[in-house]
Amino acid sequence: MGNNTPLYNSRISNTYLEYISSNYPDIEIPPLLEYAGIENYEIEDHAHWLTQGQVDRLHEIMVEKTGNPDLAREAGRYTILSKKIGAVKEYTLGLMSPVMVYLATGKLYRIMSRGAHIETKSIRSNLVRLKATPNSGVEEKPYQCANRMGTLESLPKLFTDNFATIEHPECYHRGDDACIYMISWKTTQSTFWTRISKYALLATLLLTVVSGLIFSMTHTLILFLVSSLMTLIIYCKTIHSKNEELARTITSQGDSAKDLLNAANARYNDMSVIQEISSESSAILDVNRLIHRVIPIMQKRLNFDRAMIMSIRDDSGSLEYVASYGHTQEQLKVLQQARFNLNNPKARGPFVKAVKEQRPFLVEDVDEIFSYLSKSSKIFADTIASPSFICVPLVYNQKAFGILAVDNWNSQKPLTKSDTGILSGIASQIAAGIANADSFKKLQESENKFRKLYKESKQDEQLYRSLIHSSADAIATCDLAGRIKYISPEFVNVFGWSITEIESSPFTFIAKPEYETCHSMIREVAESGKPHRGFASKCITKEGHLLDVLISVSRYNDHNGNPMGLLLIIRDISENKRLETQLLQAQKMEAIGTLAGGIAHDFNNLLAVIKGNLSLMRLDFDDDHPIMARIQNIDQQVDSGAKLTSQFLGYARKGSYEVKPLDLIKVVNESAQAFGRTRKEITLELDLPKEKLIIEADRTQLEQVLFNLFVNAADAMPDGGRLDLKTAQIAAQEILDEDFRPKPGTYILIEISDTGIGMSSEIQKRMFDPLFTTKKMGKGTGLGLASVYGIIQSYNGYITVKSAEGKGTRVRVYLPASGKASSLTKATSESIDQGKGTILLVDDEFSLLQVGSEMLTALGYEVLPANNGQDAVDTYTAQKENIDLVILDMIMPGMTGGEVFMRLKKINPDIKAILSSGYSLDDQGKKIMDSGFRGFLQKPFGMKDLSIKIKEVLG
């Protein structure tokens, strides 16, 4: 067929134009029709058909005028709102179910289009499969596929307030034979009552007409009034259901918005505290005054019941109390008398360890460390009575000045690692302020001494300079005209300039965008003599690097008290800025990870119901029955869905699966060879050592990491290229050119380099964000690299990426090495064994409980179902002698699986139980498993998995 063959009824284009008139009133319709070569009467005549060329030109000019590339799909969605549908047609369709409407679409489509033929099939009550195959000789355009999709989305609006959800697994415009749409929609109670009310109204009218022909006017009127009353009651029920659903939706959205706002406010408050304390620490040059200024800020801005700062006494080498809030008078007396000797080699308390090891401690239960405390420390702990606390060292430039400790004595609110991160940032600012105050104190002492000895010896000047040299911040002096006279060694170390390079120059090291503002502030100090503290600015190094700094400027006098010059103290806060950014990123990833884990758990529960029903269906048919192929196909899709949730769980770090020693070389080599067989256009270059490199990990997760990195590298080389892969063992101190500081130990390096197109800096910043992807629709979800990041983090490893556009990409993964021998995987039986006995099955999801009971019954077991924890405890108490095994869901409302198991274990210490969950085994799940469970079932599972696990536990 050519472009001049009539293919599309004018009603389709008429809907487009009606949508334009409704949403873009400024656009005139006649010029659009003129451009497309369509007469106005042709559009208005519903018996007229348009050619491919006409509708193409009409779509082209409409997109150009509106600037909306999604116009076709939006116009399709508008179909249900079009005036052309008419109130009668809409009411008639409302009497049908969504499935009936979609099934009718295949027959009605031919009166609208000759471009394709439609086949529809009902999958279930809220799922339809629709296949659109272009007719021979017709070349439909992608926008027509989008318009068709929008129309299909709009149909459920006749029954609910929501559009349909459409999956488009195959598309004619992506090279497939036809377009396939999997259409699903939400069903609600109000939908049911809406349909009933329409049927009732229709029945009332019919009964009235029929009774008018048969009975008297009185009987007809009575029948009409009764029918009308019933119809009104049903209609009121419909309105009530809709209002209830709307109220629940509004409440849910409001709660979600409130939670997000509270979280954002908390993060902003934490960052504000760090910034406020940073400003105070750079401005206050007295240690005691600084600490007593910081404590009220913490009390006002942070949600900790109590806080305390202790400093190190140089003369005694012990930790002593300085300031606190939230303690009673009796507790304050103990704090003021407490001494923690840092020189005692036997001291093992967290305060001393925090100082010596220069790392924070989160003590979740004081009772767990109470036994190895000294006698005096035990008395201290009993009096302070903290059930848990966080202790953070005050460290600056690897020198410890004391500790900061907080707890929630009254509220008993749990302390978290996120709290530790905030406190570490606060502690670093306090320590920097103490270091600066110490230096300034020494500087003041030197200045006083210099005034006394100024006329006697040059030695005072040398001492003065020596004290400045010891400052933790960069220091410079200049005369009142702004000419640099002196810079400290730390200044040279930070900025790279020597005195000869900037001598007599007006502040060369200040960045140009900040120069005028900063120079104006310095002139003001020179003229007024009033110091300026903590001025935020940017400086430039000799190599051209920009640094974020805080500048404090004061005017100093000569020995006669006359103004002599200016003293500049410059603190490099670039690292603090970087840490703040990292903290915000970590908190964002943690929040999204929690969401991803919850989605994966709920999705696994849905998949578990499907997979369980498939397992039961297999028992009803022979292997050669035609339906078995479809069952197998659905089962494969369920497994694909389970793999997707495993990526969610990997990103969310909801478990480490089956962790055991693995030979990394063997896994890498096998994975690379398997990948190479699928991508012949990629040349693999392997540099693998002959000796074994052992790590502790789950093999499936490790292969997931490798294949995700291989696939991303291959996608960056669409025309082929080279992929270099090497592994090596490396010590932490040898990792020098990365932007992280590894923990001490030995690591195994996996380096993957490609010759692909590379990435921009903007893409690199977001590459590990979940659901961010540069791939086209249907080619990826964005979870691949997010799950890689989550898995590597769960193994305490690191991942770095170096890339540039047009220059390829290099990925390095560092995983902790293990000294253990590698393990072998045992083969499992493929058969489904019948069994006997009684099993107590506990799950709060009714559908899971029902399908699980049927599966166990099919395996030969007698099943006692329980849909909550208390029901399970009551059932086991009554029939414990008859119950051979308990299968227990981990996540349940009210009483969790772990709590239920502990109560059952008190009844029968030798109980045999299997834990089941949509989550993988995270730290909490492992603790529950260690309490006495005999096995773990990851949802979704089939009949074979269930049979094997029961056989393992019961023998």
Disulfide bonds with the S-S distance in Angstrom:
none
